[in-house]
Amino acid sequence: MKTLVCVVMLLSFANPRLTQTLRKPVDPTPVQHARRGGRWYLAASGHAVYCVGPVRMLPDATGGIERVATYCEGDKPIVPLRD
């Protein structure tokens, strides 16, 4: 009877260790890339964008001039800025 109790106790202690080693750790925070000395700007769409390049004045489609931030993170490298 003592042997049976000892075996059950050993199996119950060993089981949580096995399940913990099989699980992969999940990091709830997204991966953040190191900043390269840029600045945050307010885009014309109302979103904040992080850009590393200088602010330039470029001609727009209507013949006027618009301020744009260059070398921005994300899918658009040049983003029109809100004045």
Secondary structure, DSSP 8 states (H G I E B T S, - for coil): -HHHHHHHHHHHHHHHHHHHHHS-----S-------S-EEEEBTTS-EEEE-S-EEEEE-TTS-EEEEEESBSSS-SEEEB--
